[in-house]
Amino acid sequence: MNLLIIDDDAICSFINTRVAQTSGMFHRIHAVHNGQDALEFLKSTSRENGVNPDVILLDLNMPLINGFDFIAALKDTPLANKENISIVILTSSDDSKDIERAHSMGIDHYLQKPLTINDLQATLFALGKYPRFSRVNS
């Protein structure tokens, strides 16, 4: 499974990458610092090898293109098998308006930072992307 992390905070991006690596759930992990870089990365990888990330961990508050604008732009971006990409909001915002807006845009999974292996595992399980196994829950 492939993961794309979109977060402008270098420390959060590093932590999220380490949690994902430690989980052992991903073959490839790529991190970018804003929505614009993410769109360019997705277009490039889709064009070059037709491989999209299975999961995107998306921060909301970022420069250039924020998380909500990224979601809207992604809908208009031609990518092979785009419907198989699951977006998970991972943000420090607990604002009910942000949560409602995410749901209205079709995003059902909204996590608050910091990311934990258990949160990641439970979310992937809920998405149908990863079966539970005991070593992570221990």
BADRENPA-632137 format. One record per residue (C-alpha): residue in one letter; residue number from 1; x, z, y. Coordinates in nm, 3 decimals. Last residue first. Example, Ala and Ser with C-alpha at 12.3 -4.5 7.8 and 13.67 -1.06 7.14 Angstrom:
DRENLUM   code   pos         x         z         y
DRENLUM      s     2     1.367     0.714    -0.106
DRENLUM      a     1     1.230     0.780    -0.450
This chain:
DRENLUM   code   pos         x         z         y
DRENLUM      s   138    -0.043     2.177    -0.467
DRENLUM      n   137    -0.273     1.911    -0.330
DRENLUM      v   136     0.001     1.648    -0.309
DRENLUM      r   135     0.126     1.712    -0.663
DRENLUM      s   134    -0.228     1.707    -0.804
DRENLUM      f   133    -0.334     1.350    -0.762
DRENLUM      r   132    -0.621     1.209    -0.563
DRENLUM      p   131    -0.684     0.838    -0.591
DRENLUM      y   130    -0.593     0.613    -0.298
DRENLUM      k   129    -0.761     0.336    -0.106
DRENLUM      g   128    -1.127     0.425    -0.154
DRENLUM      l   127    -1.155     0.504     0.217
DRENLUM      a   126    -1.250     0.863     0.134
DRENLUM      f   125    -0.940     0.885    -0.090
DRENLUM      l   124    -0.724     0.749     0.190
DRENLUM      t   123    -0.870     1.010     0.425
DRENLUM      a   122    -0.817     1.294     0.178
DRENLUM      q   121    -0.455     1.187     0.118
DRENLUM      l   120    -0.373     1.160     0.486
DRENLUM      d   119    -0.535     1.493     0.567
DRENLUM      n   118    -0.350     1.656     0.274
DRENLUM      i   117    -0.019     1.499     0.379
DRENLUM      t   116    -0.064     1.638     0.727
DRENLUM      l   115    -0.098     1.452     1.057
DRENLUM      p   114    -0.060     1.661     1.371
DRENLUM      k   113    -0.274     1.541     1.528
DRENLUM      q   112    -0.648     1.505     1.498
DRENLUM      l   111    -0.810     1.270     1.253
DRENLUM      y   110    -1.098     1.029     1.301
DRENLUM      h   109    -1.222     0.822     1.010
DRENLUM      d   108    -1.548     0.633     1.051
DRENLUM      i   107    -1.431     0.359     1.285
DRENLUM      g   106    -1.711     0.105     1.333
DRENLUM      m   105    -1.687     0.066     1.711
DRENLUM      s   104    -1.981     0.307     1.761
DRENLUM      h   103    -1.794     0.560     1.546
DRENLUM      a   102    -1.487     0.536     1.771
DRENLUM      r   101    -1.706     0.573     2.080
DRENLUM      e   100    -1.873     0.884     1.935
DRENLUM      i    99    -1.535     1.041     1.857
DRENLUM      d    98    -1.401     0.956     2.202
DRENLUM      k    97    -1.714     1.099     2.365
DRENLUM      s    96    -1.683     1.415     2.152
DRENLUM      d    95    -1.339     1.478     2.304
DRENLUM      d    94    -1.106     1.615     2.035
DRENLUM      s    93    -0.819     1.405     2.160
DRENLUM      s    92    -0.478     1.464     1.998
DRENLUM      t    91    -0.509     1.138     1.814
DRENLUM      l    90    -0.507     0.975     1.473
DRENLUM      i    89    -0.789     0.718     1.453
DRENLUM      v    88    -0.796     0.562     1.108
DRENLUM      i    87    -0.831     0.186     1.079
DRENLUM      s    86    -0.881     0.030     0.738
DRENLUM      i    85    -0.759    -0.327     0.692
DRENLUM      n    84    -0.940    -0.517     0.415
DRENLUM      e    83    -1.164    -0.706     0.660
DRENLUM      k    82    -0.855    -0.864     0.812
DRENLUM      n    81    -0.804    -1.066     0.493
DRENLUM      a    80    -0.603    -1.333     0.678
DRENLUM      l    79    -0.579    -1.261     1.048
DRENLUM      p    78    -0.752    -1.427     1.343
DRENLUM      t    77    -0.761    -1.180     1.633
DRENLUM      d    76    -1.101    -1.127     1.795
DRENLUM      k    75    -1.182    -0.807     1.603
DRENLUM      l    74    -0.825    -0.692     1.665
DRENLUM      a    73    -0.881    -0.710     2.040
DRENLUM      a    72    -1.174    -0.467     2.025
DRENLUM      i    71    -0.982    -0.222     1.807
DRENLUM      f    70    -0.676    -0.252     2.033
DRENLUM      d    69    -0.889    -0.188     2.342
DRENLUM      f    68    -1.010     0.135     2.182
DRENLUM      g    67    -0.658     0.242     2.091
DRENLUM      n    66    -0.503     0.171     2.429
DRENLUM      i    65    -0.344    -0.162     2.523
DRENLUM      l    64    -0.067    -0.153     2.783
DRENLUM      p    63     0.000     0.222     2.764
DRENLUM      m    62    -0.135     0.454     2.494
DRENLUM      n    61    -0.414     0.709     2.458
DRENLUM      l    60    -0.606     0.634     2.139
DRENLUM      d    59    -0.353     0.671     1.858
DRENLUM      l    58    -0.409     0.449     1.558
DRENLUM      l    57    -0.308     0.501     1.196
DRENLUM      i    56    -0.358     0.157     1.042
DRENLUM      v    55    -0.419     0.120     0.670
DRENLUM      d    54    -0.387    -0.169     0.425
DRENLUM      p    53    -0.130    -0.334     0.646
DRENLUM      n    52    -0.150    -0.711     0.653
DRENLUM      v    51     0.043    -0.952     0.431
DRENLUM      g    50    -0.003    -1.325     0.486
DRENLUM      n    49     0.374    -1.382     0.473
DRENLUM      e    48     0.485    -1.528     0.804
DRENLUM      r    47     0.153    -1.581     0.984
DRENLUM      s    46     0.006    -1.245     0.884
DRENLUM      t    45     0.335    -1.072     0.960
DRENLUM      s    44     0.358    -1.229     1.307
DRENLUM      k    43    -0.006    -1.185     1.404
DRENLUM      l    42     0.001    -0.822     1.292
DRENLUM      f    41     0.326    -0.746     1.477
DRENLUM      e    40     0.197    -0.909     1.797
DRENLUM      l    39    -0.126    -0.710     1.775
DRENLUM      a    38     0.070    -0.389     1.714
DRENLUM      d    37     0.306    -0.454     2.005
DRENLUM      q    36     0.003    -0.491     2.233
DRENLUM      g    35    -0.159    -0.178     2.091
DRENLUM      n    34     0.136     0.043     2.170
DRENLUM      h    33     0.450     0.203     2.029
DRENLUM      v    32     0.495     0.035     1.693
DRENLUM      a    31     0.558     0.184     1.348
DRENLUM      h    30     0.596     0.011     1.011
DRENLUM      i    29     0.560     0.173     0.672
DRENLUM      r    28     0.596    -0.027     0.351
DRENLUM      h    27     0.538     0.077    -0.010
DRENLUM      f    26     0.307     0.363     0.084
DRENLUM      m    25     0.166     0.662    -0.103
DRENLUM      g    24     0.488     0.859    -0.158
DRENLUM      s    23     0.347     1.138     0.057
DRENLUM      t    22     0.691     1.210     0.197
DRENLUM      q    21     0.709     0.863     0.349
DRENLUM      a    20     0.366     0.901     0.515
DRENLUM      v    19     0.455     1.246     0.646
DRENLUM      r    18     0.790     1.113     0.772
DRENLUM      t    17     0.625     0.819     0.949
DRENLUM      n    16     0.369     1.047     1.112
DRENLUM      i    15     0.646     1.280     1.229
DRENLUM      f    14     0.851     0.992     1.375
DRENLUM      s    13     0.545     0.843     1.546
DRENLUM      c    12     0.456     1.184     1.686
DRENLUM      i    11     0.810     1.223     1.823
DRENLUM      a    10     0.816     0.871     1.968
DRENLUM      d     9     0.482     0.913     2.147
DRENLUM      d     8     0.340     0.564     2.198
DRENLUM      d     7     0.156     0.564     1.866
DRENLUM      i     6     0.051     0.279     1.638
DRENLUM      i     5     0.142     0.345     1.274
DRENLUM      l     4     0.103     0.053     1.033
DRENLUM      l     3     0.084     0.132     0.663
DRENLUM      n     2     0.123    -0.083     0.352
DRENLUM      m     1     0.000     0.000     0.000
